[in-house]
Amino acid sequence: MATTPRLRWLIPALLLLGWLVIGGVTGPYAGKLSSVATNDNSAFLPASAESTEVNDMLAGFTDSDTVPAIVIAERPSGLTPADTEFLTTATAPLAGTEGFGAQFSPPIPSQDGQAAQMFIPISADGEPADYVAELRDALASPPDGLTVLVTGPAGQIADLGEAFAGIDGLLLLVAGVVVMLILFVVYRSPILPFVVIISAIFALGLASGLVYVLASTDVLELNGQSQGILFILVFGAATDYALLLVSRFREELTRSDDKYASIRAAWRATIEPISASAGTVILGVLCLLFSDLNSNRSLGPVAAIGIAASFIASMTFLPAALALLGRTAFWPLRPKHTDSSEPDSTHRFWAAIADRVAARPRAIWIGTLVVLLIGAAFAPTFKADGVAQTDYFLGSVDSVEGAEIQAEHFDAGSGAPTWVISEQPQGQAVLEAVRGVDGVASADLVREGGNPVVVDGKVAIEATLADNADSLAAQDTVVAIRDEVHPIDGANALVGGTTAIDLDTRTTAINDRNLIIPIVLVVVLAVLMLLLRSVAAPVMLLATTVISFAATLGVGALLFNGLFDFAGADPVVPLFAFVFLVALGIDYNIFLMTRVREEALTHGTRDGMLRGLTATGGVITSAGVVLAATFAALAVIPLLFLAQIAFLVAFGVLVDTLIVRTLLVPALTLDVGKRIWWPSALSR
């Protein structure tokens, strides 16, 4: 018995010491993840697509270890000999050096004499973006009046890498500052925000260390997209879990003078909803493992690791820190022991909201439902059939500007050919079919010494498309090529190349979306049924969350198609938005309804709902604002799909927090009454 008081502070102290060790070991890996991230096409290739098969077969026909960079030069008044000389002399020293092929094409002039292009093979191994930067540096001082840009697949890889470069620094800084400011407003304390942020930082370090090890050993593939979402998820989830625990700790401190008993009671009261929340999100994101797209499939375990790390830090480090700090954590507004089980004065606002909902529940749920359905009516207008790679970037980048100049003066598909692999006896017939397709500028068999190259009884056709290889028009041409060559008897023709990869990635993403969304719904519904021991309540909660998502998508369509005038959206945008909004949005309903169920066991369903809404209103709203703000921080990365995901998730979380959880769910529960718990004993 004499050792008990010592253990009460010793165990939390040891936990803090353990986290200091974990943070010291894993923390640096958050800044190293970019070194094991891959942002070229291989990070996004569909596993079983036709273009992937062609990509594997090309090694025998061409140097598949290189990716082309296209140097495009333009002088509207006409190129001069000095311009051509500059292109040759500036690039010659790079030929054959590390990262560059030995053979560079000479400057190829356009028919109008205003432009020239060069094809520079860049090694696909190592860091292609670094080699492109070296090439751009070599061309940085052209003659006056000459525009020189590096574009092509290698140029796009470099520009994607540059866009993602802000993840390690700018994204973390913005997310951290935003969360800190919100926490200062919520807690009105200089101490608690730092405790919560430190908990999130430890969670990020743990997640980053695990992901780094798995990515560096090729257990999973990491890309900039997954890396950015990992950072945001960890910060948002860790802060949300902290808000719930801290709120319950504050409530318990008003009932007890003993800070250790209070944190123990708070931990026991919140472990179930936080576990259910974390489990729901983990299972939801792991549904992405059903994807055939590498980028989607890899995000699943990366995000799951982030949520698990957030849960572990929030339920171990944070309780330990709060146990040692006690009421000091809330300084200067320390909670006082009131010997009352009633909600304290900080809940008066939410008590008033609860009373208003209770006064007219049917009118409120019908009114809010109508508002959401009006937004949802525009969801079908959301354009998510894909965009050209040149539309991926927000703002101007060299690869996009260069592609536009190239399209003005050359066959836009130059340098990024479409490949067709065929059985050798049918090679000529396949070649003629390819040449006859509208949108194909030129096509020929791969030859050596004038004879077709034959590898394992197959020949390869290299086709140059008239449209930019990254455009949707070029993808339509690939579809037409496939329609022509697939029916040729005995040819077993397959079509690949850069444009085909983009096409297969887009169509695979659409298939993934149609497959994964129903799986996520089933998984989330099962978790809710287990948690609430009910069928009716989970069905209602899931239905309200889906309606909220549809309304969010509708508002997004209005803004993206109108105000922002975006070219469209990648098919992964609604998929990611759905996974995160359903998995994360249902969290707030979990936080609310677990408390309602707890209160209903003693006070009945009606009073239980009113007491639950009053007790959790402030913390859930704060959690929603934090999560919305952290996802909104994704918009600092200048890429279209991240900006769209940032808006959809941030807006959707606010809808779930401020409308669905505050008005719709409480009003429906009050109107339905105890039948909401059917078939559990609470419904009788």
GINOR-V831817 format. One record per backbone hydrogen bond with DSSP energy under -1.0 kcal/mol. NH is the residue of the N-H (numbers start at 1). CO is the residue of the C=O. If there is no record, write none. Layout:
nh:NH co:CO
nh:NH co:CO
This chain:
nh:4 co:1
nh:7 co:3
nh:8 co:4
nh:10 co:6
nh:11 co:7
nh:13 co:9
nh:14 co:10
nh:15 co:11
nh:16 co:12
nh:17 co:13
nh:18 co:14
nh:19 co:15
nh:20 co:16
nh:21 co:17
nh:22 co:18
nh:23 co:19
nh:24 co:20
nh:25 co:21
nh:26 co:22
nh:27 co:23
nh:29 co:26
nh:30 co:27
nh:31 co:28
nh:35 co:32
nh:36 co:33
nh:38 co:222
nh:43 co:40
nh:44 co:41
nh:45 co:41
nh:47 co:292
nh:53 co:49
nh:54 co:50
nh:55 co:51
nh:56 co:52
nh:57 co:53
nh:58 co:54
nh:61 co:58
nh:62 co:58
nh:64 co:62
nh:66 co:63
nh:67 co:122
nh:69 co:120
nh:70 co:151
nh:71 co:118
nh:72 co:149
nh:73 co:116
nh:74 co:147
nh:75 co:114
nh:78 co:75
nh:79 co:113
nh:84 co:80
nh:85 co:81
nh:86 co:82
nh:87 co:83
nh:88 co:84
nh:89 co:85
nh:90 co:86
nh:91 co:87
nh:92 co:88
nh:94 co:91
nh:95 co:92
nh:96 co:101
nh:97 co:94
nh:100 co:97
nh:101 co:121
nh:105 co:119
nh:108 co:117
nh:110 co:115
nh:113 co:110
nh:116 co:73
nh:117 co:108
nh:118 co:71
nh:120 co:69
nh:122 co:67
nh:123 co:99
nh:124 co:65
nh:131 co:127
nh:132 co:128
nh:133 co:129
nh:134 co:130
nh:135 co:131
nh:136 co:132
nh:137 co:133
nh:138 co:134
nh:139 co:135
nh:140 co:137
nh:146 co:143
nh:147 co:74
nh:149 co:72
nh:151 co:70
nh:154 co:68
nh:156 co:152
nh:157 co:153
nh:158 co:154
nh:159 co:155
nh:160 co:156
nh:161 co:157
nh:162 co:158
nh:163 co:159
nh:164 co:160
nh:167 co:164
nh:171 co:166
nh:173 co:169
nh:174 co:170
nh:175 co:171
nh:176 co:172
nh:177 co:173
nh:178 co:174
nh:179 co:175
nh:180 co:176
nh:181 co:177
nh:182 co:178
nh:183 co:179
nh:184 co:180
nh:185 co:181
nh:186 co:182
nh:187 co:183
nh:188 co:184
nh:195 co:191
nh:196 co:192
nh:197 co:193
nh:198 co:194
nh:199 co:195
nh:200 co:196
nh:201 co:197
nh:202 co:198
nh:203 co:199
nh:204 co:200
nh:205 co:201
nh:206 co:202
nh:207 co:203
nh:208 co:204
nh:209 co:205
nh:210 co:206
nh:211 co:207
nh:212 co:208
nh:213 co:209
nh:214 co:210
nh:215 co:211
nh:216 co:212
nh:217 co:213
nh:218 co:215
nh:219 co:214
nh:220 co:214
nh:227 co:223
nh:228 co:224
nh:229 co:225
nh:230 co:226
nh:231 co:227
nh:232 co:228
nh:233 co:229
nh:234 co:230
nh:235 co:231
nh:236 co:232
nh:237 co:233
nh:238 co:234
nh:239 co:235
nh:240 co:236
nh:241 co:237
nh:242 co:238
nh:243 co:239
nh:244 co:240
nh:245 co:241
nh:246 co:242
nh:247 co:243
nh:248 co:244
nh:249 co:245
nh:250 co:246
nh:251 co:247
nh:252 co:248
nh:253 co:249
nh:255 co:252
nh:262 co:258
nh:263 co:259
nh:264 co:260
nh:265 co:261
nh:266 co:262
nh:267 co:263
nh:268 co:264
nh:269 co:265
nh:270 co:266
nh:271 co:267
nh:274 co:270
nh:275 co:271
nh:276 co:272
nh:277 co:273
nh:278 co:274
nh:279 co:275
nh:280 co:276
nh:281 co:277
nh:282 co:278
nh:283 co:279
nh:284 co:280
nh:285 co:281
nh:286 co:282
nh:288 co:285
nh:289 co:286
nh:290 co:287
nh:291 co:288
nh:294 co:45
nh:297 co:293
nh:298 co:294
nh:299 co:295
nh:300 co:296
nh:302 co:298
nh:303 co:299
nh:304 co:300
nh:305 co:301
nh:306 co:302
nh:307 co:303
nh:308 co:304
nh:309 co:305
nh:310 co:306
nh:311 co:307
nh:312 co:308
nh:313 co:309
nh:314 co:310
nh:315 co:311
nh:318 co:313
nh:320 co:316
nh:321 co:317
nh:322 co:318
nh:323 co:319
nh:324 co:320
nh:325 co:321
nh:326 co:322
nh:328 co:325
nh:329 co:326
nh:330 co:327
nh:331 co:328
nh:333 co:330
nh:334 co:332
nh:338 co:254
nh:339 co:254
nh:347 co:344
nh:348 co:345
nh:351 co:347
nh:352 co:348
nh:353 co:349
nh:354 co:350
nh:355 co:351
nh:356 co:352
nh:357 co:353
nh:358 co:354
nh:359 co:355
nh:360 co:356
nh:364 co:360
nh:365 co:361
nh:366 co:362
nh:367 co:363
nh:368 co:364
nh:369 co:365
nh:370 co:366
nh:371 co:367
nh:372 co:368
nh:373 co:369
nh:374 co:370
nh:375 co:371
nh:376 co:372
nh:377 co:373
nh:378 co:375
nh:379 co:376
nh:381 co:378
nh:382 co:379
nh:386 co:569
nh:389 co:470
nh:391 co:388
nh:392 co:389
nh:394 co:638
nh:401 co:397
nh:402 co:398
nh:403 co:399
nh:404 co:400
nh:405 co:401
nh:406 co:402
nh:407 co:403
nh:408 co:404
nh:409 co:405
nh:410 co:406
nh:412 co:466
nh:413 co:465
nh:414 co:411
nh:416 co:413
nh:418 co:463
nh:419 co:496
nh:420 co:461
nh:421 co:494
nh:422 co:459
nh:423 co:491
nh:424 co:457
nh:427 co:424
nh:430 co:426
nh:431 co:427
nh:432 co:428
nh:433 co:429
nh:434 co:430
nh:435 co:431
nh:436 co:432
nh:437 co:434
nh:440 co:437
nh:441 co:464
nh:442 co:464
nh:444 co:462
nh:446 co:460
nh:448 co:451
nh:451 co:448
nh:453 co:446
nh:455 co:458
nh:458 co:455
nh:459 co:422
nh:461 co:420
nh:462 co:444
nh:463 co:418
nh:464 co:442
nh:466 co:439
nh:471 co:468
nh:475 co:471
nh:476 co:472
nh:477 co:473
nh:478 co:474
nh:479 co:475
nh:480 co:476
nh:481 co:477
nh:482 co:478
nh:483 co:479
nh:484 co:480
nh:485 co:481
nh:486 co:482
nh:488 co:485
nh:491 co:488
nh:494 co:421
nh:496 co:419
nh:501 co:497
nh:502 co:498
nh:503 co:499
nh:504 co:500
nh:505 co:501
nh:506 co:502
nh:507 co:503
nh:508 co:504
nh:509 co:505
nh:510 co:506
nh:511 co:507
nh:512 co:508
nh:513 co:509
nh:514 co:510
nh:515 co:511
nh:516 co:512
nh:517 co:513
nh:519 co:515
nh:520 co:516
nh:521 co:517
nh:522 co:518
nh:523 co:519
nh:524 co:520
nh:525 co:521
nh:526 co:522
nh:527 co:523
nh:528 co:524
nh:529 co:525
nh:530 co:526
nh:531 co:527
nh:532 co:528
nh:533 co:529
nh:535 co:678
nh:536 co:678
nh:537 co:676
nh:539 co:535
nh:540 co:536
nh:541 co:537
nh:542 co:538
nh:543 co:539
nh:544 co:540
nh:545 co:541
nh:546 co:542
nh:547 co:543
nh:548 co:544
nh:549 co:545
nh:550 co:546
nh:551 co:547
nh:552 co:548
nh:553 co:549
nh:554 co:550
nh:555 co:551
nh:556 co:552
nh:557 co:553
nh:558 co:554
nh:559 co:555
nh:560 co:556
nh:561 co:557
nh:562 co:558
nh:564 co:559
nh:566 co:560
nh:573 co:570
nh:576 co:572
nh:577 co:573
nh:578 co:574
nh:579 co:575
nh:580 co:576
nh:581 co:577
nh:582 co:578
nh:583 co:579
nh:584 co:580
nh:585 co:581
nh:586 co:582
nh:590 co:586
nh:591 co:587
nh:592 co:588
nh:593 co:589
nh:594 co:590
nh:596 co:592
nh:597 co:593
nh:598 co:594
nh:599 co:595
nh:600 co:596
nh:601 co:597
nh:602 co:599
nh:603 co:599
nh:604 co:600
nh:608 co:604
nh:609 co:605
nh:610 co:606
nh:611 co:607
nh:612 co:608
nh:613 co:609
nh:614 co:610
nh:615 co:611
nh:616 co:612
nh:617 co:613
nh:620 co:616
nh:621 co:617
nh:622 co:618
nh:623 co:619
nh:624 co:620
nh:625 co:621
nh:626 co:622
nh:627 co:623
nh:628 co:624
nh:629 co:625
nh:630 co:626
nh:631 co:627
nh:632 co:628
nh:633 co:629
nh:634 co:631
nh:635 co:632
nh:636 co:633
nh:637 co:634
nh:639 co:637
nh:640 co:392
nh:643 co:639
nh:644 co:640
nh:645 co:641
nh:646 co:642
nh:647 co:643
nh:648 co:644
nh:649 co:645
nh:650 co:646
nh:651 co:647
nh:652 co:648
nh:653 co:649
nh:654 co:650
nh:655 co:651
nh:656 co:652
nh:657 co:653
nh:658 co:654
nh:659 co:655
nh:660 co:655
nh:661 co:656
nh:663 co:659
nh:664 co:659
nh:665 co:660
nh:667 co:663
nh:668 co:664
nh:669 co:665
nh:670 co:666
nh:671 co:667
nh:672 co:668
nh:673 co:669
nh:676 co:673
nh:677 co:674
nh:678 co:675
nh:680 co:677
nh:683 co:680
nh:684 co:681
